[in-house]
């Protein structure tokens, strides 16, 4: 151990084998790594260390050249499930080239499967759950201020094997966090998908953490224990001031359900209006968490796009996945948002547990009938920690150890990877075709074609339009096993 003066935080790349990351990468969302930005600002404040962020998804530089020049004592890597193979690859290369560096891995995947991650010989410490205070204490351990066994929310190895320390409580007051370190990244490298651009320079912001619902396919409850916490308008205002001063004109609100707390929504919108911020913004919601009055207030405050987690066009399936909404509620909510002048986007999942072929077709038909401007159809992924994961384990579709995590992508239909989950009685080849067909046929709707073409026309981006068409068609008709 040595005194920690420099920390490098890394967002790993996506595996090129994942079709969505390869063939459609230039048409997808690419948002700043806000989790790393929060970690950076927190440890800068608490431990007075120098921090850099290396986002492999946008950097042209080589990671190991960055490490050689910066010479960090700690490298922290974040990892989603499908990224985990690339995370372990990076950890091995770092340890092989720089054995003196302490390698830490955190994020959604390590938080759910800490034993697997901590067993990796190239990973020194695994962070479980929220990592800001944990990383600060790890620095204190490196500096000889604390024993590693006294750090809550980590897993590590000693002579006896893997050691799991007690859980770390969630941060009770989000206002204790400094604003994310936007100064450490180049915001011009990030974007919404090209046909959903709502500004020239986009930043991300969170006004809350957590979700109180229990959808069977979602692992967010394992990270936040179903607790929902909101930030004060004072802390949000500081962040908005920074973005305004740095030329940001559009925001993506990364809350799981932005409209869950009606009072907080009104306070946020009032803040935007009173301070005369000129942001266009995009938020995510549920069909049962909006009303006409709220939508009117949001629209006046600059809300441009509202994304709905719809999932299925079958009331039976919606009930089975514990979504706690109905098709009628979805239809009314999307129509309501569109009438308010807000652009609407729907996220759907095909291949949900017990879903039949007919119900997949019903979902596609439902999406085509809804007044949506955009839609995305993913395939069900049995993320560790979810009820679907437990079911997939019982059915033998996943392995508790030694799993090929790169196949855990909702876009595996566009790749040559094996499926991560197939409902009983369903054919994986048909599921692949259903995903491609659903995304393709939605964007053949005349009103969607007109809307997309109008956007590219208004912005004089014909070359981008032709590129998007070519890429989308190639991805749709490419062969996959």
C-alpha angles and dihedrals in degrees: 000000000000137000108285114232102149133038128186117202115200134200104199124222124255116258109263088225090071103094096212092053092049112035100030101029096115092053098051137084117279112188131178114265095254094177091060090044091057091047091051097050093045098052092041088058098040102038105021093232129148112250133191129184121217113193107192090194093068107018122106090191124091116255096222092051087054090051092048092052099039096038099202121192090212131037115193119195125194119211139192116194098263089046095054097095089054090046093055090045091054092045091054093048092048092050092045093052100030108025092168092065119098108230116208125184125196140153137094098316098049090045091062100034105031094150092060094045095044090052090064107104092215094056115077101186133014118207117214121204124336107013109193100093091032094057090048090055092046087058088051090053091051088051092051095249098118141018115253091231089061093059110101122217102030141105124209141156129255133162091290094053131252115005120201115197123209118285118274114234116242117261102271096205118036089197087075087072118087117231113280115273099257088161089072096063137054104244092194089072093064130078151161115248107293096251091050099052111142098174146002099257122030132198131178128232136180122211094178144010129223141022128240096207127098108218109171094230099048125091098189091100090063091058097043102025091235089293118142118205129177134204124234120252089241092064092043091050091057090055094046090051090055093050092047091051090050098053100259112156102171135046135197110207105213098196112130090231111011094181097049093104108048094193091053091050091053091046091051093049092046089051091053092049098042094049090043094232110176100210126142107210144190126210140178127233150156126252092245096051103070139066134184095260092052092047091052091052091047093050092051089050093056105271105159104168133026117192119206125204097221101155101174145025092213121087089205092057093043088056093046093053090048093239090147094212134096135223090251092055089049093049093050093046096050091046090048093052093048092050088053088059095252119134112241131219128182130203117206134184123210123197096036116170113291091002113149127213089254091054091051088054090047090054092052091047091048091053091050092053096047117092092246125151093201138010139186126202117202130175122244114270119196096221114195112263095032129108088245089058091054090050092047089051091053091048092048094240094124135035123230090214131029095018121168094240096183088075089063093093123120087222097057088123087076094051140064091242122118115260118267093213137004121184115241112278094017127118116232092213090055090048090054090051091046092055094049092043093049095051092042098047093047090058090049090066107118094229091050092048090050093048094050094044091049091053094052090044094052090050096040092236102140093141090055090050093053090047091051093049093048094047094046094048093047092050091048096050099035115117120254128175 
